[in-house]
Amino acid sequence: MALSLEAANKVRQKTRMYSRNPATADVLKAFFRNHAEKGNADLQLVFLDDAGVTGTDGVVAADAACVLYLAFMRKRATATDSFFKLFDDATDDATAASERVTLSLLEASEDHIAVFPSGLDMATGIVATSHTTHNGTTDSTAGDSGDGFVIIGASGTD
């Protein structure tokens, strides 16, 4: 499956429903302003949910080389710790050395966001998953992680 890029402004509009938290809204606004100043290359918004990221092997967000610009997760209404992770992989979360990003989801209903203004190269793809510990591999229990999205671009656009 190839990336399905669209105009960055369409992606920006689709993220508006996640901006109820003023801090999250400000971060998204700053990201898109910066992205526009760098040429406004097309992007892809990939929605992720708790059911996908807590499943065995995680969920494939991209199965081709790409650039990660932003990761957003909103923790579900549970205080059980979970660790949302992004792997540079096109199939699963089995190789610990492929882990590139971790967001600690520790407080119920909190927003978490990581921004890479210049992009983070993902050489083979992106697999999103959630584990019970920061450095572990045990999948989180369904309902203990979060819902959100990643914003990616074509490889070489960073």
PADREN-784725 format. One record per residue (C-alpha): chain; y, x, z; residue number from 0. Coordinates in nm, 2 decimals, decimal comma, always signed. Each point is the difference from the previous one (the first is absolute). Example, Ala and Ser with C-alpha at 12.3 -4.5 7.8 and 13.67 -1.06 7.14 Angstrom:
ATOM lomar     py     px     pz fivex
ATOM     A  -0,45  +1,23  +0,78     0
ATOM     A  +0,34  +0,14  -0,07     1
//
This chain:
ATOM lomar     py     px     pz fivex
ATOM     A  +0,00  +0,00  +0,00     0
ATOM     A  +0,33  +0,15  -0,11     1
ATOM     A  +0,32  -0,03  +0,20     2
ATOM     A  +0,19  -0,33  -0,06     3
ATOM     A  +0,36  +0,12  +0,01     4
ATOM     A  +0,30  -0,23  -0,02     5
ATOM     A  +0,37  +0,04  +0,03     6
ATOM     A  +0,11  +0,14  +0,34     7
ATOM     A  +0,24  -0,29  +0,05     8
ATOM     A  -0,29  -0,25  -0,02     9
ATOM     A  -0,19  +0,20  +0,26    10
ATOM     A  +0,31  +0,00  +0,22    11
ATOM     A  +0,02  -0,38  -0,03    12
ATOM     A  -0,36  -0,04  +0,10    13
ATOM     A  +0,05  +0,20  +0,32    14
ATOM     A  +0,29  -0,22  +0,13    15
ATOM     A  -0,24  -0,23  +0,19    16
ATOM     A  -0,08  +0,30  +0,22    17
ATOM     A  +0,36  +0,06  +0,10    18
ATOM     A  +0,02  -0,23  +0,30    19
ATOM     A  +0,03  +0,31  +0,22    20
ATOM     A  +0,35  +0,15  -0,06    21
ATOM     A  -0,13  +0,35  +0,03    22
ATOM     A  -0,27  -0,06  -0,26    23
ATOM     A  +0,25  -0,17  -0,23    24
ATOM     A  +0,23  +0,31  +0,03    25
ATOM     A  -0,28  +0,24  -0,07    26
ATOM     A  -0,11  -0,20  -0,31    27
ATOM     A  +0,36  -0,02  -0,12    28
ATOM     A  +0,06  +0,37  +0,04    29
ATOM     A  -0,33  +0,08  -0,18    30
ATOM     A  +0,09  -0,21  -0,30    31
ATOM     A  +0,36  +0,13  -0,01    32
ATOM     A  -0,14  +0,36  +0,00    33
ATOM     A  -0,26  -0,09  -0,26    34
ATOM     A  +0,27  -0,15  -0,23    35
ATOM     A  +0,21  +0,31  +0,03    36
ATOM     A  -0,31  +0,21  -0,11    37
ATOM     A  -0,04  -0,20  -0,32    38
ATOM     A  -0,16  -0,32  +0,12    39
ATOM     A  -0,35  +0,07  -0,15    40
ATOM     A  -0,24  -0,30  -0,01    41
ATOM     A  -0,21  -0,06  +0,31    42
ATOM     A  -0,30  -0,19  +0,12    43
ATOM     A  -0,02  -0,21  +0,32    44
ATOM     A  -0,35  -0,02  +0,14    45
ATOM     A  -0,05  -0,25  +0,28    46
ATOM     A  -0,25  +0,09  +0,27    47
ATOM     A  -0,15  -0,22  +0,27    48
ATOM     A  -0,19  +0,04  +0,32    49
ATOM     A  -0,33  -0,12  -0,15    50
ATOM     A  +0,02  +0,26  -0,28    51
ATOM     A  +0,10  +0,30  +0,21    52
ATOM     A  -0,25  -0,07  +0,28    53
ATOM     A  -0,29  -0,03  -0,24    54
ATOM     A  -0,26  +0,26  -0,06    55
ATOM     A  +0,15  +0,29  -0,21    56
ATOM     A  +0,34  -0,16  +0,01    57
ATOM     A  +0,16  -0,15  -0,30    58
ATOM     A  +0,10  +0,17  -0,33    59
ATOM     A  +0,38  -0,04  -0,05    60
ATOM     A  +0,00  +0,22  -0,31    61
ATOM     A  -0,29  +0,16  -0,19    62
ATOM     A  +0,21  +0,24  -0,20    63
ATOM     A  +0,24  +0,29  +0,07    64
ATOM     A  +0,33  -0,13  +0,13    65
ATOM     A  +0,30  +0,06  +0,22    66
ATOM     A  +0,03  -0,17  +0,34    67
ATOM     A  +0,36  -0,09  +0,09    68
ATOM     A  -0,03  -0,24  +0,29    69
ATOM     A  -0,26  -0,15  +0,23    70
ATOM     A  +0,07  -0,30  +0,22    71
ATOM     A  -0,22  -0,17  +0,25    72
ATOM     A  +0,06  -0,28  +0,24    73
ATOM     A  -0,24  +0,01  +0,30    74
ATOM     A  -0,19  -0,32  +0,07    75
ATOM     A  +0,06  -0,18  +0,33    76
ATOM     A  -0,24  +0,22  +0,20    77
ATOM     A  +0,06  +0,29  +0,22    78
ATOM     A  -0,33  +0,17  -0,10    79
ATOM     A  +0,09  +0,34  -0,15    80
ATOM     A  -0,07  +0,07  -0,36    81
ATOM     A  +0,10  +0,28  -0,24    82
ATOM     A  +0,08  -0,10  -0,35    83
ATOM     A  -0,08  +0,29  -0,24    84
ATOM     A  +0,05  +0,08  -0,36    85
ATOM     A  -0,25  +0,23  -0,18    86
ATOM     A  +0,05  +0,19  -0,32    87
ATOM     A  -0,32  -0,14  -0,15    88
ATOM     A  -0,09  -0,26  -0,26    89
ATOM     A  -0,31  -0,15  +0,16    90
ATOM     A  -0,03  +0,02  +0,38    91
ATOM     A  +0,12  +0,16  +0,33    92
ATOM     A  -0,30  +0,22  +0,05    93
ATOM     A  +0,16  +0,35  -0,04    94
ATOM     A  +0,22  +0,08  +0,30    95
ATOM     A  +0,17  +0,28  -0,19    96
ATOM     A  +0,14  -0,27  -0,24    97
ATOM     A  +0,20  -0,17  +0,28    98
ATOM     A  +0,37  +0,03  -0,08    99
ATOM     A  +0,19  -0,26  +0,21   100
ATOM     A  -0,06  -0,16  +0,33   101
ATOM     A  +0,20  -0,28  +0,17   102
ATOM     A  -0,08  -0,07  +0,36   103
ATOM     A  -0,01  -0,38  +0,05   104
ATOM     A  +0,02  -0,03  +0,38   105
ATOM     A  +0,23  -0,29  +0,08   106
ATOM     A  -0,07  -0,36  -0,09   107
ATOM     A  +0,21  -0,15  -0,28   108
ATOM     A  +0,20  +0,32  -0,06   109
ATOM     A  +0,11  +0,13  -0,34   110
ATOM     A  -0,09  +0,36  -0,11   111
ATOM     A  +0,14  +0,17  -0,30   112
ATOM     A  -0,04  +0,34  -0,16   113
ATOM     A  +0,23  +0,11  -0,29   114
ATOM     A  -0,04  +0,29  -0,23   115
ATOM     A  +0,33  +0,00  -0,19   116
ATOM     A  -0,12  +0,28  -0,24   117
ATOM     A  -0,35  -0,15  -0,02   118
ATOM     A  -0,33  +0,12  +0,14   119
ATOM     A  -0,24  +0,10  -0,28   120
ATOM     A  -0,34  -0,16  +0,02   121
ATOM     A  -0,22  +0,19  -0,25   122
ATOM     A  -0,29  -0,24  -0,03   123
ATOM     A  +0,12  -0,34  +0,14   124
ATOM     A  +0,06  -0,17  +0,33   125
ATOM     A  -0,25  -0,16  +0,24   126
ATOM     A  +0,15  -0,19  +0,30   127
ATOM     A  -0,20  -0,04  +0,31   128
ATOM     A  +0,03  -0,05  +0,38   129
ATOM     A  -0,19  +0,19  +0,27   130
ATOM     A  -0,02  -0,04  +0,38   131
ATOM     A  +0,13  +0,36  +0,07   132
ATOM     A  +0,25  +0,23  -0,16   133
ATOM     A  -0,26  +0,26  -0,09   134
ATOM     A  -0,31  -0,22  -0,02   135
ATOM     A  -0,19  -0,18  -0,27   136
ATOM     A  -0,11  -0,32  +0,18   137
ATOM     A  +0,14  -0,30  -0,19   138
ATOM     A  +0,24  -0,22  +0,20   139
ATOM     A  -0,13  -0,35  +0,08   140
ATOM     A  +0,14  -0,27  -0,23   141
ATOM     A  +0,32  -0,14  +0,15   142
ATOM     A  +0,10  +0,32  +0,18   143
ATOM     A  +0,18  +0,17  -0,29   144
ATOM     A  +0,29  -0,15  -0,20   145
ATOM     A  +0,12  -0,13  -0,33   146
ATOM     A  +0,25  +0,16  -0,23   147
ATOM     A  +0,04  +0,19  -0,33   148
ATOM     A  +0,04  +0,34  -0,17   149
ATOM     A  +0,25  +0,08  -0,27   150
ATOM     A  -0,13  +0,24  -0,26   151
ATOM     A  +0,11  +0,15  -0,33   152
ATOM     A  -0,16  +0,17  -0,29   153
ATOM     A  -0,11  +0,36  +0,05   154
ATOM     A  +0,27  +0,24  -0,10   155
ATOM     A  +0,29  -0,24  +0,07   156
ATOM     A  +0,10  +0,16  +0,33   157
//
